[in-house]
């Protein structure tokens, strides 16, 4: 018997289509369904079906919610296109609301190639319809768009995009809809979408297990010594090769992309140092278990590493961009 993996568990206030009142329930989100029970580890009393054509609406601000539950600030509405009935989930805090919204979309849309925000690179690849590349489609689409329409855009990755359009694009990718990013989408919008996706990953591109190895090399790059340059690059190259396949290929893709963007820095003002600041924590960051002072110190040591990953990407990944 195949047991579906649990995506998220926890307490929520729930009002299902078959009940007129709110009830506090322990919710267990799995692929295609959310089970409801009166307490943890007990038999479920009810469930909410999640279909690939479900519509998942989020009402974070009470003034945008329908009049029926406008007094509740963090409500997730689940319904289908053909059915007027709806199920409602209410979280107590913004943090819980955000995490349950991601979990609900993953439960509903992952098997259709969606639910990618907040999902690991491995899971996104496992559920992808097209397995010709380890790099998620959203990353490919955004990078291709920015190289075509945004490489000369002053303020790229610094000027925020239009929030309504970003949300619209995010919802489409989350639903597994094929998205065509053409020139009608502003570079600021697409760059914001890319950053939001990378920030949503549960783990940076360089996994926590590999953090110490990269940190050690990163510290050595703080000190300029041309006599040791080839040895350091060789060590970094080998450390990169030891990454899991998916992480290796996504890192390679992003570093080569950033190199192309930095090559136009005389126009877009985004050299490798600025790009290191923008993308650094999405590529590699200290494990959360460390205290704040250690995290700050490590971040300082990682910036030279990020700069090398961008500037020397052709040599590190045996690719010529010419």
C-alpha positions in Angstrom: 0.0 0.0 0.0 1.4 3.4 -1.1 1.3 5.9 1.7 1.2 9.5 0.4 3.9 11.8 2.0 2.6 14.3 4.5 3.2 17.8 3.2 2.1 19.7 6.4 0.3 19.1 9.7 -1.1 21.5 12.2 -4.1 23.2 13.8 -6.4 25.5 11.8 -10.0 26.8 12.0 -12.0 25.1 9.3 -15.4 25.6 7.7 -16.1 22.9 5.1 -18.8 23.1 2.4 -21.0 20.7 4.5 -20.9 22.7 7.7 -22.1 26.2 8.5 -19.9 26.9 11.5 -16.1 27.1 12.1 -14.4 24.3 13.9 -10.9 23.9 15.2 -9.3 20.9 13.5 -6.0 19.2 13.2 -5.2 19.2 9.5 -3.0 16.8 7.6 -2.2 17.9 4.0 -1.2 15.1 1.6 -1.3 15.0 -2.2 -4.8 15.6 -3.4 -6.4 15.9 0.1 -6.5 17.5 3.5 -7.6 15.3 6.3 -9.4 16.8 9.3 -9.4 15.4 12.8 -10.3 16.5 16.4 -6.7 15.8 17.7 -3.3 14.7 16.4 -2.8 11.0 15.6 -6.6 10.2 15.7 -8.9 9.0 13.0 -9.9 11.7 10.6 -13.5 13.0 10.8 -13.7 14.7 7.5 -11.6 15.7 4.5 -11.2 18.4 1.8 -10.6 17.1 -1.7 -7.9 18.9 -3.7 -8.2 18.5 -7.4 -5.8 19.6 -10.2 -8.5 22.1 -11.3 -9.1 23.4 -7.7 -9.0 27.1 -7.2 -7.1 28.2 -4.2 -7.7 31.8 -3.2 -5.9 33.6 -0.4 -7.4 36.4 1.6 -4.6 37.9 3.6 -6.2 41.3 4.0 -9.7 41.4 5.5 -10.8 44.2 3.2 -10.3 42.0 0.1 -12.2 39.0 1.5 -15.8 38.3 0.9 -18.3 39.8 3.3 -19.0 36.4 4.9 -15.5 36.2 6.5 -14.2 39.7 6.2 -13.5 39.8 9.9 -10.8 37.0 9.5 -7.5 38.3 8.2 -5.8 35.0 7.1 -8.3 32.8 5.1 -7.6 30.3 2.4 -10.6 29.4 0.1 -10.7 26.1 -1.8 -13.3 25.6 -4.5 -13.6 24.2 -8.1 -14.5 25.9 -11.3 -17.8 24.1 -11.7 -18.9 24.0 -8.1 -20.1 27.0 -6.1 -19.3 25.2 -2.8 -16.2 26.1 -1.0 -14.0 25.0 2.0 -12.3 27.6 4.2 -9.1 27.4 6.2 -8.3 30.1 8.8 -4.8 30.5 10.2 -4.0 32.5 13.4 -0.8 34.1 12.2 0.7 35.5 9.0 3.5 32.9 9.2 1.1 30.0 9.5 -1.1 31.5 6.8 1.9 31.7 4.4 3.1 28.1 5.1 -0.4 26.6 4.8 -1.0 28.5 1.5 2.1 27.0 0.1 1.3 23.5 1.5 -2.3 23.6 0.1 -1.1 24.6 -3.4 1.6 21.8 -3.3 -1.1 19.3 -2.2 -3.4 20.4 -5.0 -1.1 21.0 -7.9 2.3 19.1 -7.4 1.2 16.1 -9.4 0.3 18.4 -12.3 3.7 19.9 -12.3 2.7 22.9 -10.1 2.9 23.8 -6.5 6.5 24.7 -7.1 6.9 27.6 -4.6 8.1 26.2 -1.3 8.9 22.8 -2.9 12.4 21.3 -2.9 14.3 21.1 -6.2 14.1 17.3 -6.0 10.3 17.2 -5.6 9.9 19.7 -8.4 12.0 17.5 -10.7 10.1 14.4 -9.6 6.7 15.9 -10.5 7.9 17.7 -13.7 6.3 16.6 -16.9 9.5 17.5 -18.9 12.6 15.7 -17.4 15.1 16.8 -20.1 16.6 19.3 -17.6 17.2 19.4 -13.9 16.6 23.1 -13.9 13.0 24.1 -13.0 11.1 25.6 -15.9 10.4 28.8 -14.0 14.1 29.4 -13.6 14.8 28.7 -17.3 11.9 31.0 -18.4 12.9 33.9 -16.1 16.6 33.7 -17.0 15.9 33.4 -20.8 13.6 36.4 -20.6 16.0 38.5 -18.6 18.9 37.8 -21.0 16.7 38.7 -24.0 14.9 41.7 -22.6 16.6 42.7 -19.4 20.4 42.5 -19.7 20.6 46.2 -20.4 18.0 47.2 -17.8 19.4 49.6 -15.3 18.4 48.5 -11.8 17.8 44.8 -12.7 17.1 42.8 -9.5 16.9 46.1 -7.5 13.7 47.7 -8.8 10.7 45.7 -7.7 8.1 44.5 -10.2 4.4 45.1 -10.3 2.9 43.0 -7.4 -0.4 42.2 -9.2 1.4 40.8 -12.2 3.9 38.9 -10.1 1.1 37.3 -8.1 -0.7 36.4 -11.4 2.5 34.7 -12.8 3.2 32.9 -9.5 -0.4 31.5 -9.4 0.0 30.2 -13.0 3.3 28.5 -12.3 1.8 27.1 -9.1 -1.1 25.6 -11.0 1.2 23.9 -13.5 0.0 26.1 -16.3 2.4 26.6 -19.3 3.5 30.2 -19.1 5.0 32.2 -21.9 7.1 35.0 -20.7 7.3 37.4 -23.6 8.3 41.1 -23.9 5.0 42.3 -22.5 6.4 41.4 -19.0 8.8 44.0 -17.6 12.3 42.9 -16.6 11.6 44.2 -13.0 8.5 41.9 -12.8 10.4 38.8 -14.1 13.5 39.4 -11.9 11.2 39.8 -8.9 9.5 36.5 -9.7 12.8 34.7 -10.0 14.0 36.0 -6.6 10.7 35.1 -4.9 10.9 31.5 -6.3 14.5 31.1 -5.1 13.7 32.5 -1.7 10.8 30.1 -1.4 13.1 27.0 -1.7 13.2 25.1 1.6 17.0 24.8 1.2 19.5 26.9 -0.7 21.0 25.7 -4.0 24.1 24.5 -2.1 22.6 22.2 0.5 23.2 22.7 4.2 25.2 19.4 4.3 27.8 21.0 1.9 27.9 24.4 3.7 31.1 23.8 5.7 33.1 22.6 2.6 32.2 25.7 0.6 32.7 28.0 3.6 36.2 26.8 4.0 37.0 27.5 0.4 35.1 30.8 0.6 37.3 32.0 3.4 40.5 31.4 1.4 39.2 33.6 -1.4 39.2 36.6 0.9 42.9 36.9 0.5 44.3 37.7 -2.9 47.3 35.4 -3.7 47.8 34.7 -7.4 50.3 31.9 -6.6 47.5 30.0 -4.9 44.7 30.9 -7.4 44.8 27.8 -9.5 44.9 25.5 -6.5 41.8 27.3 -4.9 39.9 27.1 -8.2 40.7 23.4 -8.5 39.5 22.7 -4.9 36.3 24.7 -5.6 35.7 22.8 -8.8 36.0 19.5 -7.1 33.7 20.6 -4.2 31.1 21.7 -6.8 31.3 18.3 -8.5 30.5 16.6 -5.2 27.1 18.3 -5.1 23.9 16.2 -5.9 23.1 16.2 -9.6 20.1 18.5 -9.4 21.9 21.1 -7.2 25.0 21.0 -9.4 23.0 21.7 -12.6 20.9 24.5 -11.1 24.0 26.1 -9.6 25.7 25.9 -13.0 22.8 27.4 -14.8 22.4 30.3 -12.4 26.2 31.1 -12.2 26.5 31.2 -16.0 23.3 33.3 -16.1 24.8 35.8 -13.6 28.1 35.9 -15.5 26.2 37.0 -18.7 24.3 39.7 -16.7 27.5 40.9 -15.1 29.2 41.1 -18.5 26.7 44.0 -19.2 27.4 45.7 -15.9 28.6 48.9 -17.6 25.0 49.4 -18.6 22.8 47.5 -16.0 25.1 48.4 -13.0 24.9 44.8 -11.8 28.5 43.5 -11.6 29.4 40.2 -9.9 29.7 41.9 -6.5 26.2 43.3 -6.7 24.8 40.0 -8.0 26.5 38.2 -5.1 24.6 40.4 -2.6 21.3 39.8 -4.4 21.6 36.1 -4.9 24.1 35.0 -2.2 21.6 33.8 0.4 19.6 31.9 -2.2 22.7 30.1 -3.4 24.4 29.4 -0.1 23.6 30.4 3.5 24.5 29.3 7.0 22.2 26.7 8.5 19.4 28.2 10.6 20.6 26.3 13.7 23.6 28.7 14.0 23.4 31.8 16.2 23.0 35.3 14.7 26.6 36.4 15.2 28.0 33.3 13.5 25.5 33.7 10.6 26.7 37.4 10.1 30.3 36.3 10.1 29.7 33.5 7.7 27.7 35.7 5.3 30.7 38.1 5.2 33.0 35.2 4.3 30.6 33.9 1.6 30.5 37.0 -0.5 34.0 36.4 -2.0 33.0 32.9 -2.8 29.9 34.0 -4.6 31.9 36.5 -6.6 34.3 33.7 -7.7 31.4 31.4 -8.6 30.1 34.1 -11.0 33.4 35.5 -12.4 35.0 32.1 -12.9 31.9 30.2 -13.8 33.2 29.3 -17.3 36.3 27.6 -15.9 34.5 26.1 -12.9 31.8 24.4 -15.1 34.0 23.9 -18.2 31.8 26.1 -20.4 32.7 28.8 -22.9 30.2 31.7 -23.2 31.9 33.0 -26.3 
